[in-house]
Amino acid sequence: LCLGRERFNLFVCLSVCLSAFLSVYLSVCLLEMNGDESGESNPEPEEFIALEDFTGSGAEQLSFAVGDRILIHDQSCADWWWAEVEGRYGYVPSGYLHHPDAEVEDGWQDEEYFGSYGTLKLHLEMLSDRPRTETYRQVILSNSTALRGKVVMDLGCGTGIISLFCGRLAEPAAVYAVEASAVAEHTERLVKLNGCEGVVTLFKSRAEELNLPSKVDVLVSEWMGNCLLFEFMVESVLCVRDRWLKEGGMMWPSSATLSLVPCQADDDYSQKVEFWENLYGLDYSCLQPVAQEEFFSKPKFSHQLKPEDCLSTPCDVITLDMHTVKVSDLEKLRGEFQFTVERRGTLHGFSAWFSTFFQSLDEGGPTLELNTGPHSEPTHWKQTLFMLDAPIPVEEGDCVGGAIILHRNPVWRRHMSITIEWRKKSRNEAAFSEVKSKRFPMWR
Ligand SMILES: N=C(N)NC/C=C/[C@H]1O[C@@H](n2cnc3c(N)ncnc32)[C@H](O)[C@@H]1O
């Protein structure tokens, strides 16, 4: 009996300890779970800056605007973080956020940028681009009389070809050839080799740091990047314009436009997405969303858009007047569009390209144009393709309306994101569909 009583007491004691342990354990778990909701139990939330506007979908996602301060409570998932914005909780896309302390030693990445132009590779590509280079030659040639006695600056002259056109095809008083990369060593020799040292003076310097003997009458530069603005060399051109161009001086290009067209892209869609449907008799279709993300979340540059893939007449969505546009205007550029579909097909996405225009120095003289679109001779830029996540069948007479927004990256100053918003109205419908949108980083 006494053994039994001892065992009984032991049993009671153990069960009391066990239930105490369980209740403590459960309350900690509950705290942990509740804590996740408001972040109390987690370490101090970290503050990030929104690089971009974001419109959340569903109750789970938080919307915010570029520049908003976002408190991050949980980064356990790579792409979606648990966040708080002004007392609201939800998930936010981590790619839209920048940590203020993240050491951005140089948002312009100048070392890498000018390094890339220090070898011949990119210059060979640009010089091999006949429509590009020939347009600048024609601009100098057709203005040769008016250029007599003028002071010209060639900003970002590279190997100096535009400066040599000026020296050989016209009689300017002086040409300031400005080049910051190591290619300038070769430019020095090219100026001598082509008998232009009396006219062309080379400045191996960043254009923003120049000290010139005089202001200039003409500022010529070939600054255009993918989607017109990538690299944002245009900022250097505008800074130099404001500092060194005489009142009433000429900018070449004088203006630039970004054009857009809704298009088909059967090859890209079949090779990158449909490809996974039936692979040697095997079903790989679960990889299609992965392929969408990997291949279509960024723009495709150097896309060769065929005229027959255009679903409507292109339209100019953004125009820059190079005599008046301000650097601050470049932070956010928005263009609206409304396309009428001209033939039955599949809307896979939109293609973009740019044109630049060169006003004549002679009153009433012809304006020359460099058009990098699908109806012109191909250039090294070709076109840029923005693929939507789901193809949209379209009929002749349908309407595709929307907007394109170029948002400069507040941290990585040579980068931007391009957001395309679109909606469709079939020809026999009265109302447009809901607006959809997709943001394409170029490239951050
Ligand atoms: N992307 C196209 N189309 N052209 C790029 C053309 C870039 C060329 O211009 C030079 N460059 C760019 N920005 C500056 C600057 N701020 N000061 C001096 N040189 C500069 C680069 O080193 C290349 O040689």
The ligand as a Tripos MOL2 file, in Angstrom:
@<TRIPOS>MOLECULE
LIG
   24    26     1     0     0
SMALL
NO_CHARGES

@<TRIPOS>ATOM
      1 N1         24.1500   55.4230  -74.9490 N.2       1 LIG1
      2 C1         24.5090   56.1860  -75.9790 C.2       1 LIG1
      3 N2         23.7850   56.3140  -77.0320 N.pl3     1 LIG1
      4 N3         25.6130   56.8730  -75.9530 N.pl3     1 LIG1
      5 C2         26.4420   56.7670  -74.8440 C.3       1 LIG1
      6 C3         27.7050   57.4660  -75.2010 C.2       1 LIG1
      7 C4         28.5400   57.5700  -74.2450 C.2       1 LIG1
      8 C5         29.8910   58.1830  -74.4740 C.3       1 LIG1
      9 O1         29.8850   59.4430  -73.8150 O.3       1 LIG1
     10 C6         30.7630   59.4100  -72.7060 C.3       1 LIG1
     11 N4         30.0780   60.1070  -71.6150 N.ar      1 LIG1
     12 C7         28.8870   59.8030  -71.0660 C.ar      1 LIG1
     13 N5         28.5790   60.6820  -70.0990 N.ar      1 LIG1
     14 C8         29.6120   61.5760  -70.0520 C.ar      1 LIG1
     15 C9         29.8910   62.7250  -69.2530 C.ar      1 LIG1
     16 N6         29.0240   63.1470  -68.3030 N.pl3     1 LIG1
     17 N7         31.0420   63.4010  -69.4650 N.ar      1 LIG1
     18 C10        31.9100   62.9790  -70.4230 C.ar      1 LIG1
     19 N8         31.7090   61.8890  -71.2170 N.ar      1 LIG1
     20 C11        30.5650   61.2080  -71.0280 C.ar      1 LIG1
     21 C12        30.9950   57.9380  -72.4140 C.3       1 LIG1
     22 O2         32.2260   57.7150  -71.7940 O.3       1 LIG1
     23 C13        30.9380   57.3320  -73.8020 C.3       1 LIG1
     24 O3         32.1680   57.4310  -74.4630 O.3       1 LIG1
@<TRIPOS>BOND
     1     1     2 2
     2     2     3 1
     3     2     4 1
     4     4     5 1
     5     5     6 1
     6     6     7 2
     7     7     8 1
     8     8     9 1
     9     8    23 1
    10     9    10 1
    11    10    11 1
    12    10    21 1
    13    11    12 ar
    14    11    20 ar
    15    12    13 ar
    16    13    14 ar
    17    14    15 ar
    18    14    20 ar
    19    15    16 1
    20    15    17 ar
    21    17    18 ar
    22    18    19 ar
    23    19    20 ar
    24    21    22 1
    25    21    23 1
    26    23    24 1
@<TRIPOS>SUBSTRUCTURE
     1 LIG1         1 GROUP 0 **** ****
